[in-house]
Amino acid sequence: MAGSRFEYVKGFELPDPLLPNTYIVFRLDGHSFHRLSDVHEFVKPNDERALKLMDHAARELMEEYTDITLAFGESDEFSFLLRRSTTLYKRRNSKIVTTLTSYFTSSYVLHWPEYFPDTPLRYPPSFDGRLVLYPSEKEVRDYFAWRQADTHINNMYNTVFWALVQQGGQSTKEAHETLRGTVSAQKNEMLFSRFGINYNLLPERYRKGSVLIREQIVESSPSKDTEASAVPSTTTKSDVQVESLPPPVPSADAPDPGAHTTEVKKEKESKKTRVRTHVVLQHCDLIGDAFWNERESLLA
């Protein structure tokens, strides 16, 4: 009740605004997803249904919150980049974390039957979320490069591990022992020589993760002014007077009247364009420069 004698308790709430003019990365992870994957019998090492469900929930979150420009996901985690200038929820840490986490979780549960039609959800999945602030483009790029490098490392290990268990007849403990201390080259050799698996030919979704990008689409519509100017008009008094006068002699210093007309036309055309955005899913490289150079607006 506003203005009551109990209102003093609000003074115990701590303000938690985020530092302005910094990049915000929101990251969420599945809570105890080892159990979730076992109970619902996910395919090992990668269950495409589960990965697509994560992509779906991430896309819906980006469509709901347009200040999110980029997302990257692997396994049971997703990271989202918010615009540096965002004022979402007045940049309150707790408000952003709780709302985005709950929205993603709700979407995950809502769309579960679409990806697991024969596997009813046996208990509520949950995700934890956190925010990290980065001061410059370099840290943002390095963050997403770190997550993608982690994707490669984890996927290679899991691919070899489950090949040893499912095809090599080893127990999980034996497989861990076999892989202890090995490097990427040894894992690659083991996959190919023992199981005929070329790691580089595995789906990019598994090796590189999922990249969701907010891209702009510029749409234009015919202007009413343009349509009206295309219709022949009747002769007016001024038309007759102009025709009866001798053509003016252009001055060298006089401005070109056609230039003004062109400027006005361009201004009208610019007003006719409409920019909207849509979310695109890719499985591409984030570590090199090409991705970022082609999409400079992501870090604007």
C-alpha positions in Angstrom: 0.0 0.0 0.0 1.6 3.3 -1.1 2.3 5.7 1.6 1.8 3.2 4.4 4.0 3.1 7.5 5.4 -0.2 6.2 6.9 1.4 3.1 10.2 2.0 4.8 11.2 -1.6 4.0 11.9 -0.5 0.4 15.0 1.2 1.7 16.6 -2.1 2.1 16.6 -2.7 -1.6 19.9 -2.1 -3.2 20.2 -0.3 -6.5 22.1 -2.3 -9.2 22.5 -0.1 -12.3 25.0 -1.3 -14.8 27.9 1.0 -15.8 26.8 3.1 -18.8 28.4 3.0 -22.2 29.6 -0.5 -21.8 28.8 -3.7 -23.8 26.5 -6.1 -21.9 26.8 -9.8 -22.5 24.1 -11.9 -21.0 25.0 -15.6 -20.6 22.8 -18.4 -19.5 23.6 -22.1 -18.8 21.4 -25.1 -18.3 21.2 -26.0 -14.6 22.0 -29.7 -14.0 21.5 -30.5 -17.7 23.5 -33.7 -17.3 20.6 -35.1 -15.5 18.1 -33.6 -17.9 19.9 -35.2 -20.9 20.0 -38.6 -19.1 16.4 -38.6 -18.0 15.2 -37.7 -21.5 17.7 -39.9 -23.3 19.5 -37.3 -25.4 21.5 -38.7 -28.2 25.3 -38.7 -27.4 27.5 -36.8 -28.2 25.2 -34.3 -29.9 21.4 -34.4 -30.0 20.3 -32.2 -32.9 16.8 -31.9 -31.5 18.1 -30.4 -28.2 20.4 -28.0 -30.0 17.6 -26.8 -32.3 15.3 -26.3 -29.3 18.0 -24.0 -27.8 18.3 -22.1 -31.0 14.5 -21.7 -31.1 14.4 -20.3 -27.6 17.3 -17.9 -28.3 15.7 -16.7 -31.5 12.4 -15.9 -29.7 14.4 -14.0 -27.0 16.1 -11.9 -29.7 12.8 -11.2 -31.4 11.2 -10.1 -28.1 14.2 -7.9 -27.1 15.5 -6.0 -30.1 18.5 -4.5 -28.3 20.1 -8.0 -28.5 22.2 -7.9 -31.7 24.1 -11.2 -31.5 23.9 -14.5 -29.8 26.1 -17.6 -29.7 25.1 -21.0 -28.4 26.6 -24.4 -27.8 25.3 -27.4 -25.9 23.2 -26.0 -23.0 24.5 -22.5 -23.0 23.8 -19.3 -24.9 25.4 -15.8 -24.8 23.7 -12.6 -26.0 25.2 -9.3 -26.8 23.1 -6.2 -26.0 23.8 -2.8 -27.7 26.2 -0.6 -25.9 23.6 2.1 -25.8 20.8 0.0 -24.5 18.6 1.4 -21.7 16.6 -1.9 -21.2 15.0 -1.9 -17.8 17.1 1.2 -17.0 20.1 -1.1 -17.2 19.2 -2.7 -13.9 21.3 -5.9 -13.5 18.7 -8.0 -11.6 15.8 -7.0 -13.8 17.7 -7.9 -17.0 19.0 -11.2 -15.8 15.8 -12.5 -14.2 13.5 -11.4 -17.1 15.7 -12.7 -19.9 16.4 -15.9 -18.1 12.8 -16.6 -17.4 11.7 -15.7 -20.9 14.3 -18.1 -22.4 13.3 -20.9 -20.0 9.6 -20.4 -20.7 10.2 -20.6 -24.5 12.3 -23.7 -24.0 9.5 -25.5 -22.1 6.8 -24.2 -24.5 8.5 -25.5 -27.6 9.8 -28.8 -26.2 7.0 -30.9 -27.8 7.9 -29.6 -31.2 11.4 -31.1 -31.0 10.7 -34.1 -28.7 7.2 -35.1 -29.7 7.6 -38.7 -28.4 9.4 -37.7 -25.2 7.2 -35.8 -22.6 9.0 -33.4 -20.4 9.3 -35.2 -17.0 10.3 -32.2 -14.9 10.8 -28.5 -15.3 14.3 -27.6 -16.8 16.0 -24.5 -15.4 18.7 -22.1 -16.5 21.0 -19.7 -14.5 22.0 -16.4 -15.9 24.6 -13.7 -15.4 25.7 -10.4 -16.9 29.2 -9.3 -17.8 30.3 -5.8 -18.9 33.0 -5.2 -21.4 34.6 -1.8 -22.1 35.6 -2.2 -25.7 35.1 -4.1 -29.0 38.2 -6.1 -28.3 36.9 -7.7 -25.2 33.6 -8.5 -26.8 35.2 -10.2 -29.8 37.6 -12.1 -27.5 34.6 -13.3 -25.4 32.8 -14.8 -28.4 36.0 -16.2 -29.7 36.6 -17.9 -26.3 33.1 -19.4 -26.3 33.6 -20.7 -29.9 37.0 -22.1 -29.1 35.5 -23.8 -26.1 32.8 -25.3 -28.4 35.5 -26.9 -30.5 37.4 -28.3 -27.6 34.4 -29.7 -25.8 32.9 -31.2 -29.0 36.1 -32.9 -30.0 36.5 -34.5 -26.6 32.9 -35.6 -26.5 33.0 -37.0 -30.0 36.1 -39.2 -29.3 34.8 -40.1 -25.8 31.5 -41.4 -27.0 33.1 -43.2 -30.0 35.2 -45.1 -27.5 32.2 -46.0 -25.4 29.6 -46.7 -28.1 31.9 -48.2 -30.8 35.0 -49.1 -28.9 33.4 -51.0 -26.1 35.0 -49.0 -23.3 33.4 -47.9 -20.1 33.1 -44.2 -19.4 35.9 -44.5 -16.8 38.2 -46.2 -19.4 37.4 -43.7 -22.0 38.3 -40.8 -19.7 41.6 -42.6 -19.0 42.3 -43.2 -22.7 41.9 -39.5 -23.4 43.8 -38.2 -20.4 46.6 -35.9 -21.6 45.8 -36.1 -25.3 46.0 -33.1 -27.6 43.8 -32.3 -30.6 46.0 -34.0 -33.1 45.9 -37.2 -31.2 42.2 -37.1 -30.8 41.8 -36.5 -34.6 44.1 -39.4 -35.3 42.2 -41.7 -32.9 38.8 -40.8 -34.5 40.0 -41.4 -38.0 42.2 -44.5 -37.5 40.0 -46.4 -35.1 36.5 -45.3 -36.1 36.8 -43.8 -39.6 35.5 -40.5 -38.5 36.9 -37.3 -40.1 36.2 -34.6 -37.5 36.4 -31.8 -40.1 33.4 -33.4 -42.0 31.1 -33.3 -38.9 28.2 -30.8 -39.1 29.3 -27.2 -38.5 26.6 -26.9 -35.9 28.5 -29.3 -33.7 32.0 -27.9 -34.4 31.3 -24.2 -34.4 28.0 -23.7 -32.5 25.1 -21.6 -33.4 25.4 -17.9 -34.3 22.2 -15.8 -34.4 22.6 -12.4 -36.0 20.2 -9.4 -36.2 20.4 -8.2 -39.7 18.8 -5.1 -41.2 16.4 -5.2 -44.2 15.7 -1.9 -46.0 12.3 -1.8 -47.6 10.9 0.9 -49.9 7.3 1.7 -50.9 6.1 3.9 -53.7 5.5 7.5 -52.6 2.1 9.2 -53.1 4.0 12.3 -54.3 5.8 10.3 -56.9 2.6 8.7 -58.1 0.8 12.0 -58.2 3.6 13.6 -60.3 3.3 10.9 -62.8 -0.3 12.0 -63.6 -0.5 14.6 -66.4 -1.9 17.9 -65.1 -4.1 20.4 -66.9 -2.6 23.5 -68.4 -2.6 26.5 -66.0 -2.2 30.2 -66.4 1.4 30.0 -65.3 2.0 27.3 -67.9 0.9 29.6 -70.7 3.0 32.5 -69.4 6.1 30.3 -69.2 5.6 29.1 -72.8 5.1 32.7 -74.0 8.3 34.0 -72.5 11.7 33.5 -74.1 13.9 30.9 -72.4 16.0 32.4 -69.6 19.7 32.7 -70.2 21.5 30.7 -67.4 24.1 32.6 -65.3 27.4 31.0 -64.7 27.0 31.8 -61.0 23.3 30.8 -60.7 22.6 27.5 -58.9 21.4 24.6 -61.0 17.6 24.3 -60.4 17.9 20.6 -61.3 20.2 20.0 -58.4 17.6 21.3 -55.9 15.0 19.1 -57.5 17.3 16.1 -57.2 18.0 16.8 -53.5 14.2 17.1 -52.8 13.6 13.9 -54.7 16.3 12.1 -52.7 14.9 13.4 -49.5 11.4 12.2 -50.3 12.8 8.8 -51.4 14.7 8.4 -48.1 11.5 9.1 -46.2 9.9 6.2 -48.1 12.4 3.6 -47.0 11.7 1.5 -43.9 14.3 -0.4 -42.0 13.3 -3.6 -40.2 15.4 -6.4 -38.7 15.2 -10.2 -38.7 17.2 -12.8 -36.9 19.4 -15.1 -39.0 20.9 -18.4 -37.9 24.4 -19.4 -39.1 27.1 -21.8 -38.1 30.2 -19.7 -38.9 33.6 -18.6 -37.6 33.7 -15.9 -35.0 37.4 -16.1 -34.2 38.7 -14.5 -37.4 38.2 -10.9 -38.6 35.9 -11.6 -41.6 32.7 -12.0 -39.6 33.2 -8.8 -37.7 34.4 -6.7 -40.6 31.3 -7.6 -42.6 29.0 -6.6 -39.7 30.4 -3.5 -38.1 27.0 -2.4 -36.9 26.9 -5.3 -34.4 29.4 -3.4 -32.2 28.2 0.1 -33.0 
